[in-house]
Amino acid sequence: MEEQKKAAAISYDPAKDRAPQLVAAGRGLIAEKILEVARAFDVPVREDRNLVHLLEALEIDSDIPEELYRVVAEVLVYLYKLENEFNPEEDAGSAT
Protein backbone atom coordinates (compact mmCIF):
# COMPACT_ATOMS: atom_id res chain seq x y z
CA MET A 1 0.00 0.00 0.00
CA GLU A 2 1.32 3.42 -0.99
CA GLU A 3 2.05 5.83 1.85
CA GLN A 4 -0.14 8.91 1.90
CA LYS A 5 1.63 12.15 0.93
CA LYS A 6 2.34 14.51 3.85
CA ALA A 7 3.33 18.17 3.85
CA ALA A 8 3.96 20.93 6.33
CA ALA A 9 4.70 24.62 5.96
CA ILE A 10 6.68 26.80 8.31
CA SER A 11 6.99 30.56 8.43
CA TYR A 12 9.61 32.70 10.08
CA ASP A 13 10.03 36.45 10.16
CA PRO A 14 12.93 37.23 12.52
CA ALA A 15 11.70 40.82 12.83
CA LYS A 16 8.46 39.75 14.49
CA ASP A 17 8.58 36.05 15.43
CA ARG A 18 10.23 34.51 18.51
CA ALA A 19 10.62 31.26 16.62
CA PRO A 20 9.56 29.67 13.34
CA GLN A 21 5.89 28.71 13.31
CA LEU A 22 3.97 25.83 11.81
CA VAL A 23 1.42 27.45 9.49
CA ALA A 24 0.03 24.38 7.71
CA ALA A 25 0.23 20.61 7.87
CA GLY A 26 -1.73 17.75 6.43
CA ARG A 27 -1.96 14.51 4.52
CA GLY A 28 -3.44 13.47 1.21
CA LEU A 29 -5.48 16.22 -0.43
CA ILE A 30 -4.44 18.77 2.19
CA ALA A 31 -0.77 17.97 1.54
CA GLU A 32 -1.37 18.38 -2.19
CA LYS A 33 -3.00 21.77 -1.58
CA ILE A 34 -0.07 22.92 0.61
CA LEU A 35 2.35 21.99 -2.19
CA GLU A 36 0.12 23.61 -4.84
CA VAL A 37 0.04 26.91 -2.92
CA ALA A 38 3.81 26.76 -2.39
CA ARG A 39 4.38 26.30 -6.13
CA ALA A 40 1.90 29.08 -6.99
CA PHE A 41 3.85 31.53 -4.82
CA ASP A 42 7.31 30.22 -5.84
CA VAL A 43 8.01 29.01 -2.32
CA PRO A 44 10.85 26.49 -2.41
CA VAL A 45 9.96 23.00 -1.22
CA ARG A 46 12.32 20.66 0.57
CA GLU A 47 11.47 17.02 1.06
CA ASP A 48 12.19 15.80 4.58
CA ARG A 49 9.88 12.99 5.68
CA ASN A 50 11.25 12.86 9.21
CA LEU A 51 10.72 16.57 9.79
CA VAL A 52 7.17 16.46 8.37
CA HIS A 53 6.40 13.58 10.69
CA LEU A 54 7.53 15.65 13.69
CA LEU A 55 5.79 18.82 12.52
CA GLU A 56 2.43 17.18 11.89
CA ALA A 57 2.14 16.44 15.61
CA LEU A 58 2.18 20.19 16.41
CA GLU A 59 -0.76 22.58 16.57
CA ILE A 60 -1.13 24.94 13.59
CA ASP A 61 0.17 28.46 14.36
CA SER A 62 2.32 27.16 17.22
CA ASP A 63 6.01 27.96 17.63
CA ILE A 64 8.40 25.24 16.60
CA PRO A 65 9.70 23.65 19.83
CA GLU A 66 13.32 24.15 20.78
CA GLU A 67 14.05 20.46 20.16
CA LEU A 68 13.43 21.09 16.44
CA TYR A 69 15.34 24.39 16.14
CA ARG A 70 18.45 22.80 14.67
CA VAL A 71 16.71 20.86 11.91
CA VAL A 72 14.37 23.78 11.10
CA ALA A 73 17.37 26.13 11.02
CA GLU A 74 19.03 23.79 8.50
CA VAL A 75 15.92 23.98 6.31
CA LEU A 76 15.81 27.78 6.58
CA VAL A 77 19.51 28.04 5.65
CA TYR A 78 18.91 25.72 2.69
CA LEU A 79 16.00 27.88 1.51
CA TYR A 80 17.98 31.10 2.04
CA LYS A 81 20.81 29.72 -0.10
CA LEU A 82 18.34 28.66 -2.80
CA GLU A 83 16.73 32.08 -2.82
CA ASN A 84 20.09 33.84 -3.14
CA GLU A 85 21.22 31.42 -5.84
CA PHE A 86 18.23 32.41 -7.97
CA ASN A 87 18.20 36.11 -6.93
CA PRO A 88 21.88 37.08 -6.48
CA GLU A 89 21.15 40.81 -6.83
CA GLU A 90 19.07 40.72 -3.63
CA ASP A 91 22.15 39.54 -1.72
CA ALA A 92 24.30 42.32 -3.14
CA GLY A 93 22.85 44.95 -0.84
CA SER A 94 22.17 48.51 -1.89
CA ALA A 95 25.40 49.08 -3.80
CA THR A 96 24.51 49.96 -7.39
N, C-alpha and C positions, 0 to 999 in steps of 0.2 A: 504494500500500500504506500502510495506517495505521500510524503510529509507535506502538511499544509504550509503554504508560504506565510512567513511572519515578517513584520516590519515595525520599526519604531523611529520616531523623529525626536531629535533634541534641539533645543534652542539655547543660545548663550549670548548675551550682550553684557560684556564686562563692565560697561558704564552703568548698568542698572540692576544686574542680577548678582546675587551672592554666589550662585553656583549654576551650572547648566541645569536646564529643566527638561523633563519629559513632556512633550507637547502632543504626541500621538503614539498609539501603539495598537496593533491588532493582528488578526490572522485572516487568511482567506481573502474575501472581497475587501475587507477593510485594509489589509496589507496592500492589496493591489491599488486601492485608492490613494493610500499614503505615497506609494511609489509614483503614481500618475501625477499627483500634485507636485511632487519633488521635480519630476521631469519637466512639467509645465512651467515651473519657475526657475529652471536651470540650477536646482540645488543638487550638488554632487551626492552620490549615493555610495556608501561603502558597505560591502557585505561582511557581516560578522555575526554568525549564528549564536555564538556564546553570549555576546553582548546583548543581542535582541532578547534572548531567553531571560537574562537578568533584568532587562528594562521592562519587559512585559509584566513583571510582578509588581511594578510600582504604580502608584496612582497618577493619572494624567495631571499635569500642571504642578507636579511635586518636584522639589530639588533632587538632583541626583545625589545619592548618599556618598559620603566620603570614601567608602570602600570601593566605589567605582570611579573615583576621580582620575586615577592613573590611566585606566583604559579609555575613558571618555576624553581625557586630555590628548591621548595618542590619536584618537579619531579627529579631534579638532585641529591638531597640528597637521595631520594628513590633508584635511579639507583646506586649511589655510595654504598649504604648499600647492595644492591643486589650483586653487583660485589664483594664486600669484603666477603660476606657470602659464595660465591662460590669459591673465590680465597683468603682464609685467609692468605696464605704465602706472598702475595703481600702487605698486610697491616702490616706485621711484620717488615718491614724495612730491613736494610742490616745486621742485626745481624744473624750470622749463627754458 
